[in-house]
Amino acid sequence: MFEKFGEYMFFLLYAPLKRAKMTANQFYIFFKVVGKLFDQCKADLFRLREESSVLTCNDVMLPVHGQDRDMARLAGETLENYRVRLSMKGIIAEMAGINEGIRYLAKAFGYENVEIEPSSVPGHWAEASVYFVGGNIVVDDRELLLQELNKIKPARTLLSLRKEQRYYSRLYAGSVYIIGKQITIRQG
């Protein structure tokens, strides 16, 4: 109904105050000037709301959000993957020290599955191996992954990182059995 704040405020006036011509009415002139300021303030507040969220902010603001979370953009990381990693920072920090935190970290880096296996060596109860398995991999730097993993691991454990890429395909095996000049081929 009303596009601008000044028009709305003038509409709220009593009828006797609106009788003068619009150009000569002092209330109209006042609401027009003040309305522009309020409209600009409203636009700035909506922009502030969008920029304060990692999911809706402009790409230029991502490094500022990263600085707040102590997370720099990694080499080779796309803006969308950086945005996802920044948004998952709270969840990862909340679950630091447990296996779910390690799984969330792997998802932030694009790995779909994580397998955590305790050490099979007797007496090495505080050691474990973490297998990062396939997916839409964002960063393939082993040292960086181990550094991020050590930030959220349980305090007394020693984790070793293993990466595994699985490829699923059909495997055909065949055998040849020769009797004289007759050839029998079987496929299993």
C-alpha positions in Angstrom: 0.0 0.0 0.0 2.8 2.4 1.0 6.2 2.3 -0.6 7.8 4.9 1.6 7.8 5.6 5.3 7.0 9.3 4.8 3.9 8.6 2.9 2.7 6.3 5.6 3.3 8.8 8.4 1.4 11.5 6.4 -1.5 9.1 5.9 -1.7 8.7 9.7 -2.3 12.4 10.3 -5.8 13.7 11.1 -7.8 15.0 8.2 -7.6 18.7 9.3 -3.8 18.5 9.2 -3.8 17.2 5.6 -6.1 19.9 4.1 -3.4 22.2 2.8 -1.7 21.6 -0.6 0.9 18.8 -0.5 3.7 21.1 -1.6 2.8 23.7 1.0 2.0 21.4 3.9 4.8 21.5 6.4 3.9 18.1 7.8 4.2 16.5 4.3 7.6 18.2 3.8 8.8 17.0 7.2 7.7 13.4 6.7 9.2 13.4 3.2 12.6 14.4 4.5 12.5 12.2 7.6 10.9 9.3 5.7 14.0 9.2 3.3 16.2 8.9 6.3 14.1 6.1 7.8 13.9 4.3 4.4 17.7 4.4 4.1 18.1 3.2 7.7 15.7 0.3 7.0 17.7 -0.7 3.8 20.9 -0.6 5.8 19.5 -2.8 8.6 18.3 -5.4 6.1 21.7 -5.3 4.4 23.4 -5.7 7.8 21.1 -8.7 8.6 22.2 -10.4 5.3 25.9 -9.6 5.7 26.0 -10.9 9.3 25.0 -14.5 8.3 27.6 -16.7 6.6 25.1 -18.3 4.4 23.7 -15.1 2.9 26.6 -12.7 3.0 28.4 -11.3 0.0 31.6 -13.1 -1.2 33.7 -10.1 -0.1 32.5 -10.6 3.6 33.6 -14.3 3.8 37.2 -13.5 4.8 35.8 -11.3 7.6 33.7 -14.1 8.9 36.7 -16.4 8.5 38.8 -14.0 10.6 36.1 -14.0 13.3 36.2 -17.8 13.4 40.0 -18.1 13.0 39.6 -19.9 9.7 41.5 -18.7 6.6 40.4 -19.7 3.1 42.5 -22.7 2.0 44.4 -22.8 -1.2 42.3 -24.3 -4.0 39.0 -24.0 -2.0 36.0 -22.6 -3.8 33.9 -19.8 -2.2 30.9 -22.1 -1.7 33.1 -24.8 0.1 34.6 -22.1 2.3 31.1 -20.9 3.1 30.1 -24.4 4.1 33.2 -24.9 6.2 32.6 -21.6 8.0 29.0 -22.4 8.7 30.0 -25.8 10.1 32.6 -24.3 12.5 30.2 -24.1 15.4 29.0 -27.7 15.0 32.5 -29.0 14.7 33.7 -27.0 17.7 30.7 -28.2 19.8 31.5 -31.8 19.0 35.3 -31.5 19.3 36.8 -34.5 21.1 34.3 -37.1 20.0 34.0 -39.1 16.9 31.0 -37.1 15.6 33.2 -34.0 15.5 35.7 -35.8 13.3 32.9 -36.9 11.0 31.6 -33.3 10.7 35.1 -32.1 9.9 35.3 -34.7 7.1 32.0 -33.5 5.7 33.2 -29.9 5.7 36.2 -31.0 3.6 34.0 -32.9 1.2 34.6 -36.5 2.4 31.5 -38.5 2.6 32.5 -41.4 4.9 34.9 -41.5 7.8 36.1 -44.7 9.5 37.8 -44.4 12.9 39.6 -47.5 14.0 41.4 -47.9 17.3 45.0 -49.2 17.2 45.3 -53.0 17.2 48.7 -52.9 18.8 48.6 -53.9 22.5 49.5 -51.1 24.9 48.7 -48.4 22.3 45.2 -47.6 23.7 45.4 -43.9 22.9 46.2 -44.3 19.2 43.6 -44.5 16.4 43.6 -44.3 12.6 41.1 -42.1 10.8 40.2 -43.2 7.2 38.8 -40.4 5.0 36.9 -42.2 2.3 35.9 -40.6 -1.1 33.3 -38.0 -2.0 33.4 -34.5 -3.4 36.9 -33.7 -2.1 37.6 -30.0 -1.5 41.2 -30.1 -0.3 43.6 -32.9 -0.9 46.4 -31.7 1.2 47.3 -34.4 3.8 49.2 -32.1 6.2 46.4 -29.6 6.3 43.8 -32.3 7.0 46.0 -33.7 9.8 46.5 -30.2 11.2 42.7 -29.5 11.3 42.1 -33.0 12.7 44.5 -32.4 15.5 42.6 -29.2 16.5 39.4 -31.2 17.3 40.7 -34.6 18.4 40.4 -35.8 22.0 43.3 -34.4 24.0 45.1 -37.6 24.9 44.9 -39.4 21.6 47.4 -39.7 18.8 45.6 -39.9 15.5 47.0 -41.0 12.2 45.4 -40.0 8.9 44.7 -42.4 6.1 42.9 -41.5 2.9 41.1 -43.9 0.8 39.3 -43.5 -2.5 36.9 -46.1 -3.5 35.8 -46.8 -7.0 32.8 -49.0 -7.6 32.6 -50.9 -10.9 31.7 -54.3 -12.3 34.5 -56.8 -12.5 34.2 -59.5 -15.1 36.3 -62.6 -14.8 36.6 -65.2 -17.4 38.4 -68.5 -17.9 39.5 -70.4 -20.9 39.5 -74.2 -21.0 41.0 -75.8 -24.0 40.4 -79.5 -25.0 42.0 -80.3 -28.2 40.7 -77.8 -30.8 37.5 -77.1 -29.0 37.5 -73.9 -26.9 35.1 -73.4 -24.0 34.8 -69.9 -22.6 33.0 -69.4 -19.3 32.3 -66.0 -17.7 31.7 -65.8 -14.0 
